[in-house]
Amino acid sequence: MANILTVEGLETQFKTQDGTVHAVNGVSFVLKEGETLGIVGESGCGKSVTMMSMMRLIPMPPGKVVAGLALFQGRDLLSMSDAEVRSVRGSQITFIFQDPMTSFNPVLTIGRQLAEPAEIHLNMTKKQAYDRAAEMLALVGIPKPKDRLDDFPHQFSGGMRQRAMIAMSLVCTPQILIADEPTTALDVTIQAQIVELVKGLRDKLGMAIIWITHDLGIIAGLADRVGVMYAGYIIEEAAVKDLYREPAHPYTIGLLGSLPRLDETSNRRLTSIDGLPPVLMAKPTYCPFAPRCRYAYERCWKENPALVTIDTNHRTACWIDTKTGRPR
């Protein structure tokens, strides 16, 4: 499969009263056609800012993309004009935001908000756009879709609102769908329904997906590849089965160790990662995970490791071979 998106060396900073926050510190990854890439990590690690920077959605100021490329079909999203990036955003690349409760405009009907992308990007008439909106609501499993077009967002339940948000993102049949923790505000049963819905739509429409989450359980059943983020860096990247079977970075090992397992036969206690995430008022010159890492040694405090290939399609940024406990 060909690469549809290539991000190289993306760096984003925010100016605050206390100084400059280095939120994203050189993120690079590729997304292949039809692939689902999971981006995981704890809150504040830079997952959402990375994707919003790529799509030119961060407020500037206080934010600023200071370095990097985001090549979509050979064109750099970061160097496009505002008009050019608007023509891509919402049509070829679409975004599902975190909270379905607040992502819709409360004073516009669902139909008006779903029809707008079709009118802008597909040059449809108002009637054609509303027919398209009803078609999309039906696609995501909302009953009597034509009757719901005149409803306002508050008349939809949380699960239905998230389905409507997915429907809006699919109106223009995008090539890439970016989902930013779309199930966080939903209960577990609705979460499972939304994940199955997205998987079915991915297979039906053939689009590529970037799924941002802190929930490793969702990623296990959805993604093809996983990138683990920490302190604004991708610190491990692998095929989903390889990552869960043989995690190589101490942070990934800690994340997986904190999850209960259905296949666990012993009474193993869940582990926790000691310490707190770093405050990124300066770009780290050493491994940002070193203060919390049980494997850390002298080199970890002097030099920040780059991602290196340790196996086929498996890369990690660590000076230690966690299988042996020895330096690489």
Buried (B, 14 or more C-beta within 10 A) or exposed (E): EEBBBBBBEBBBBBEEEEEBBBBBBBBBBBBBBBBBBBBBBEEBBBBBBBBBBBBBBBEEEEBBBEBBBBBBEEEEBBEBEEEEBBBBBBBBBBBBBBBBBEBBEEEEBBBBBBBBBBBBBBEBEEEBBBBBBBBBBBBBBBEEBBEBBEBBBEEBEBBBBBBBBBBBBBBBEBBBBBBBBBBBBBEEEBBBBBBEBBBEBBEEBEBBBBBBBBBBEBBBEBBBBBBBBBBBBBBBBBBBEBBBEBBBBBBBBBBBBEBEEEEEEEEEEEEEBEEEBBEBEEBBEBBBBBBBBEBBEEBBEEEBBEBEEBEEEBBBBBBBBBEEEEEE
